[in-house]
Amino acid sequence: MESIIEFIQQPWPWYVAGPIIAFTMFMLLYFGNNFGLSANLRTMCSIIGGGKSCDFFDFDWKKQTWNLVFAIGTIIGGFIAHQFLSPDTAVAISESTKANLETLGIANPGSDIAPMELFSFDALFSLRGFIMLVVGGFLIGFGTRYAGGCTSGHAISGLSDLQPASLVAVIGFFIGGLAMTHLLLPYILTL
């Protein structure tokens, strides 16, 4: 039993996880569905009556029930994995990255999934925490809507469906991530 738990706690190799993702995408495309978690926000707004005041939310949300079930399963699965299948929450990052983050004011970088100096309720009341949580959250929401989908929708579903717009969006996501990491984040962390 202990060896099974140790096996489950390890990251799955690409040759197991990759085919599972490919099979899932094939089934979604076969049945005429597109994967993307941000679509659930539109569905939830439609459920609570958003279609009465905005045409964007006026659609048959019952056809998207499968996506809501998937999102709920993702949340429950993430909770189970974090609480019961993760031996610890440390993140493997290089020593040079740790040293760089420590000089920018992050204590014990890599010891947890997200640094508490930036991603906590207390951080919300600091300038850099506000920028990271509120401004960053707004920009992610705006970018998701402007790009017509989220990273999972474009990178997994859109590229699987060979959509040129998804390729452009994914390239934009990577450029934005690199710019944030190398240009903006060092400045924000000094605030």
Secondary structure, 3 states (H helix, E strand, C coil): CHHHHHHHHCCCCHHHHHHHHHHHHHHHHHCCCCCCCCHHHHHHHHHCCHHHCCHHHCCCHHHHHHHHHHHHHHHHHHHHHHHHHCCCCCCCCCHHHHHHHHHCCCCCCCCCCCCCCCCCCHHHHCHHHHHHHHHHHHHHHHHHHHHCCCHHHHHHHHHHCCCHHHHHHHHHHHHHHHHHHHHHHHHHHCC
